[in-house]
Amino acid sequence: MGKLGYKALGMLLSVLAGAAAGAVSKRLWRVATGEHETPTATDRQQAWARVLTAAAIEGAVFGLVKAATDRAGAKAYERVTGEWPD
């Protein structure tokens, strides 16, 4: 597979993980607030607290999913090649 293959696979997994993280973030916001849309930073009608809370939830979910995806990809690469990716 090689390191180039690992990088290409990593990019594909990152895109898929990003989409999944976005869906999870929206779901968490819906469960927490009952609203279907998260507030955007440029929405004048939204309070700072709501905008920052939504951003914190999204950031935490994206960070968790990215770390899990990167770690799983590295472990799979190691299983296949016997080397840890750098």
N, CA and C of each residue as an Amber inpcrd file, in Angstrom:
protein
   258
   0.8320000  -1.1860000   0.0000000   0.0000000   0.0000000   0.0000000
   0.8750000   1.2480000   0.0000000   1.9260000   1.2970000   0.7700000
   2.8460000   2.4300000   0.7720000   2.2850000   3.6300000   1.4910000
   3.1880000   4.5470000   1.8040000   2.7850000   5.7320000   2.5570000
   1.8800000   6.6470000   1.7390000   2.0810000   6.6680000   0.4180000
   1.2050000   7.4700000  -0.4250000  -0.2170000   6.9160000  -0.3850000
  -0.3330000   5.5980000  -0.4190000  -1.6470000   4.9640000  -0.3100000
  -2.2960000   5.2530000   1.0300000  -1.4780000   5.2650000   2.0830000
  -1.9970000   5.5780000   3.4200000  -2.5420000   7.0030000   3.4550000
  -1.8060000   7.9330000   2.8560000  -2.2520000   9.3310000   2.8300000
  -3.5570000   9.4820000   2.0460000  -3.6540000   8.8130000   0.8980000
  -4.8720000   8.8940000   0.0810000  -6.0600000   8.2960000   0.8220000
  -5.8580000   7.1480000   1.4320000  -6.9230000   6.5210000   2.2120000
  -7.3100000   7.4090000   3.3860000  -6.3150000   8.0320000   4.0130000
  -6.5780000   8.9260000   5.1400000  -7.4360000  10.1140000   4.7400000
  -7.1750000  10.6650000   3.5520000  -7.9840000  11.7910000   3.0770000
  -9.4280000  11.3720000   2.8250000  -9.6060000  10.2090000   2.2210000
 -10.9590000   9.7130000   1.9720000 -11.6910000   9.4840000   3.2870000
 -11.0200000   8.8550000   4.2360000 -11.6420000   8.6080000   5.5370000
 -11.9630000   9.9170000   6.2540000 -11.1190000  10.9240000   6.0970000
 -11.3660000  12.2250000   6.7230000 -12.6330000  12.8740000   6.1800000
 -12.8350000  12.7730000   4.8830000 -14.0450000  13.3430000   4.2820000
 -15.2880000  12.6300000   4.8190000 -15.2350000  11.3100000   4.8530000
 -16.3720000  10.5420000   5.3590000 -16.6030000  10.8170000   6.8470000
 -15.5100000  10.9000000   7.6040000 -15.6280000  11.1810000   9.0370000
 -16.1850000  12.5760000   9.2700000 -15.7920000  13.5380000   8.4510000
 -16.3260000  14.8890000   8.5740000 -17.8240000  14.9410000   8.3490000
 -18.2850000  14.2000000   7.3560000 -19.7290000  14.1440000   7.0950000
 -20.4670000  13.5010000   8.2680000 -19.9030000  12.4360000   8.7990000
 -20.5220000  11.7620000   9.9460000 -20.5210000  12.6800000  11.1670000
 -19.4250000  13.3870000  11.3970000 -19.3310000  14.2910000  12.5370000
 -20.3480000  15.4180000  12.4190000 -20.5460000  15.9380000  11.2160000
 -21.5450000  16.9770000  11.0120000 -22.9420000  16.4940000  11.3490000
 -23.2550000  15.2770000  10.9530000 -24.5700000  14.7060000  11.2480000
 -24.7450000  14.5010000  12.7510000 -23.7060000  14.0240000  13.4160000
 -23.7790000  13.8060000  14.8630000 -23.9400000  15.1480000  15.5920000
 -23.2020000  16.1660000  15.1570000 -23.3010000  17.4880000  15.7810000
 -24.7100000  18.0460000  15.6650000 -25.2920000  17.9430000  14.4850000
 -26.6600000  18.4340000  14.2910000 -27.6540000  17.6640000  15.1520000
 -27.4380000  16.3580000  15.2500000 -28.3250000  15.5210000  16.0770000
 -28.2210000  15.9180000  17.5510000 -26.9960000  16.1330000  18.0430000
 -26.8140000  16.5520000  19.4290000 -27.4820000  17.8980000  19.6930000
 -27.3490000  18.8230000  18.7490000 -27.9910000  20.1190000  18.9080000
 -29.5060000  19.9710000  18.9570000 -30.0450000  19.1260000  18.0910000
 -31.4920000  18.8900000  18.0540000 -31.9780000  18.2860000  19.3690000
 -31.2320000  17.3230000  19.9050000 -31.6060000  16.6870000  21.1750000
 -31.5390000  17.6950000  22.3210000 -30.4840000  18.5280000  22.3140000
 -30.2810000  19.4790000  23.4040000 -31.2760000  20.6440000  23.3820000
 -31.6500000  21.0820000  22.1700000 -32.4670000  22.2990000  22.0650000
 -33.8430000  22.0980000  21.4480000 -34.0270000  20.9990000  20.7340000
 -35.2760000  20.7900000  20.0180000 -35.3260000  21.5060000  18.6800000
 -34.2570000  22.2010000  18.3190000 -34.1920000  22.9340000  17.0530000
 -33.4540000  22.1100000  16.0120000 -33.8930000  22.2100000  14.7600000
 -33.2910000  21.4240000  13.6830000 -32.0190000  22.0420000  13.1220000
 -31.8650000  23.3470000  13.2200000 -30.6920000  24.0160000  12.6680000
 -29.8410000  24.5970000  13.7820000 -28.5280000  24.4440000  13.6400000
 -27.6260000  25.0760000  14.5990000 -27.4540000  26.5390000  14.2200000
 -27.2720000  27.4030000  15.2120000 -27.1070000  28.8140000  14.8940000
 -25.7550000  29.0770000  14.2260000 -25.7370000  30.0230000  13.3200000
 -24.4860000  30.3980000  12.6710000 -23.9420000  31.6580000  13.3320000
 -22.6600000  31.8560000  13.2090000 -22.0050000  32.9970000  13.8450000
 -22.4860000  34.3380000  13.2910000 -22.9660000  34.3430000  12.0740000
 -23.3900000  35.6000000  11.4550000 -24.8810000  35.8730000  11.5660000
 -25.6060000  35.0130000  12.2540000 -27.0450000  35.2200000  12.4490000
 -27.2450000  36.2690000  13.5440000 -27.6930000  37.4350000  13.1590000
 -27.8480000  38.5610000  14.0910000 -28.8360000  38.2560000  15.2080000
 -29.7990000  37.3790000  14.9660000 -30.8330000  37.0810000  15.9480000
 -30.3610000  36.1500000  17.0740000 -29.2180000  35.5220000  16.8980000
 -28.7240000  34.5510000  17.8860000 -27.8510000  35.2200000  18.9370000
 -27.9870000  34.7680000  20.1640000 -27.1550000  35.2740000  21.2580000
 -25.7620000  34.6430000  21.1800000 -24.7780000  35.3440000  21.7290000
 -23.4130000  34.8390000  21.7540000 -23.3530000  33.4540000  22.3820000
 -24.0370000  33.2690000  23.4810000 -23.9660000  31.9910000  24.2010000
 -24.4360000  30.8300000  23.3310000 -25.4930000  31.0230000  22.5900000
 -26.0060000  29.9470000  21.7300000 -25.0400000  29.6350000  20.5920000
 -24.5000000  30.6730000  19.9760000 -23.5640000  30.4860000  18.8700000
 -22.3040000  29.7680000  19.3590000 -21.7700000  30.2090000  20.4860000
 -20.5480000  29.5980000  21.0090000 -20.7810000  28.1870000  21.5310000
 -21.9430000  27.9460000  22.1070000 -22.2700000  26.5860000  22.5610000
 -22.3680000  25.6390000  21.3720000 -23.0330000  26.0680000  20.3240000
 -23.1350000  25.2330000  19.1180000 -21.7640000  24.9650000  18.5250000
 -20.9050000  25.9770000  18.4970000 -19.5500000  25.8140000  17.9560000
 -18.7290000  24.8620000  18.8320000 -18.8900000  24.9470000  20.1370000
 -18.1560000  24.0530000  21.0450000 -18.5840000  22.6020000  20.8530000
 -19.8700000  22.3690000  20.6980000 -20.3660000  21.0080000  20.4590000
 -19.7970000  20.4770000  19.1460000 -19.8830000  21.2980000  18.1050000
 -19.3770000  20.8830000  16.7970000 -17.8760000  20.6050000  16.8430000
 -17.1270000  21.4690000  17.4970000 -15.6820000  21.2920000  17.5980000
 -15.3000000  20.0370000  18.3600000 -15.9990000  19.7730000  19.4530000
 -15.7080000  18.5760000  20.2430000 -15.9990000  17.3050000  19.4530000
 -17.1210000  17.2810000  18.7550000 -17.4790000  16.1030000  17.9630000
 -16.4790000  15.9040000  16.8250000 -16.1420000  16.9780000  16.1150000
 -15.1880000  16.8560000  15.0070000 -13.8270000  16.3920000  15.5080000
 -13.3590000  16.9370000  16.6280000 -12.0780000  16.5350000  17.1910000
 -12.0570000  15.0690000  17.5900000 -13.1190000  14.6260000  18.2130000
 -13.2220000  13.2230000  18.6310000 -13.2480000  12.2860000  17.4310000
 -14.0580000  12.6060000  16.4440000 -14.1690000  11.7550000  15.2560000
 -12.8550000  11.7460000  14.4770000 -12.1990000  12.8960000  14.3510000
 -10.9190000  12.9510000  13.6360000  -9.8590000  12.1100000  14.3390000
  -9.7540000  12.2440000  15.6480000  -8.7650000  11.4660000  16.3970000
  -9.0460000   9.9700000  16.2790000 -10.3050000   9.5770000  16.3880000
 -10.6620000   8.1580000  16.2780000 -10.3730000   7.6210000  14.8820000
 -10.6790000   8.4060000  13.8640000 -10.4320000   7.9930000  12.4840000
  -8.9420000   7.8790000  12.1920000  -8.1780000   8.8830000  12.6230000
  -6.7240000   8.8550000  12.4070000  -6.0930000   7.6620000  13.1200000
  -6.5040000   7.4230000  14.3370000  -5.9320000   6.3170000  15.1080000
  -6.2900000   4.9700000  14.4870000  -7.5420000   4.8020000  14.1000000
  -7.9700000   3.5450000  13.4820000  -7.2420000   3.3100000  12.1600000
  -7.0620000   4.3690000  11.3700000  -6.3310000   4.2430000  10.1110000
  -4.8810000   3.8560000  10.3260000  -4.2440000   4.4490000  11.3320000
  -2.8490000   4.1230000  11.6270000  -2.7170000   2.6740000  12.1020000
  -3.6370000   2.2310000  12.9390000  -3.5960000   0.8460000  13.4150000
  -3.8200000  -0.1350000  12.2620000  -4.7460000   0.1860000  11.3570000
  -4.9960000  -0.6850000  10.2050000  -3.7660000  -0.7290000   9.2970000
  -3.1350000   0.4090000   9.0690000  -1.9130000   0.4640000   8.2590000
  -0.8250000  -0.4010000   8.8910000  -0.7000000  -0.3090000  10.2160000
   0.3060000  -1.1100000  10.9090000   0.0190000  -2.6120000  10.7630000
  -1.2500000  -2.9930000  10.8580000  -1.6020000  -4.4090000  10.6940000
  -1.2540000  -4.9260000   9.3060000  -1.4700000  -4.1010000   8.2970000
  -1.2340000  -4.5090000   6.9090000   0.2530000  -4.5120000   6.5660000
   0.9830000  -3.4710000   7.0080000   2.3690000  -3.3110000   6.5740000
   3.4010000  -3.7100000   7.6260000   2.9820000  -3.7620000   8.8820000
   3.9310000  -4.0390000   9.9610000   4.6790000  -2.7950000  10.4150000
   4.3530000  -1.6380000   9.8370000   5.0080000  -0.3760000  10.1900000
   3.9700000   0.6330000  10.6670000   4.3900000   1.4530000  11.6110000
   3.5270000   2.5530000  12.0460000   3.7390000   3.7240000  11.1000000
   2.6650000   4.3430000  10.5960000   2.8390000   5.4600000   9.6580000
   3.4110000   6.6790000  10.3780000   4.2330000   7.4300000   9.6680000
   4.8250000   8.6320000  10.2610000   4.0600000   9.8520000   9.8950000
